[in-house]
Amino acid sequence: MLRHSTAKEVSVMIRYADGAVEVAVSNPVTGVPGESGGSGIAGMRQRALDVGGTFAAGFTGDGRFEVRATLPTGGTR
């Protein structure tokens, strides 16, 4: 996320649940989002869905942009 933002901070959350790992990454919004020309959000979404996970990305109510995914691990804790 820092690659696509001038913000100098990022928050990362990793949580293990039965049969899955949850990941959330967010940073402050510092400008108007633009197109990078890569697969970006669409590519991350497709990869998460391809393995049976979930994916969400967007602006939060507190001035941040967040990417969140839950990915199956194939087992229980």
TANORDA-V119646 format. One record per pair of residues at least 24 apart in sequence whose C-alpha atoms are under 7 Angstrom apart, sorted by the first residue. I is the first residue (numbers start at 1). GAP is how many residues later the second one is. If there is no record, write none. Layout:
i gap
I GAP
I GAP
This chain:
i gap
1 26
5 25
6 24
17 60
18 58
18 59
19 53
19 54
19 55
19 56
19 57
19 58
20 50
20 51
20 52
20 53
21 49
21 50
21 51
21 52
22 47
22 48
22 49
23 45
23 46
23 47
24 42
24 43
24 44
24 45
25 41
25 42
25 43
26 38
26 39
26 40
26 41
27 37
27 38
27 39
28 35
28 36
28 37
29 34
29 35
29 36
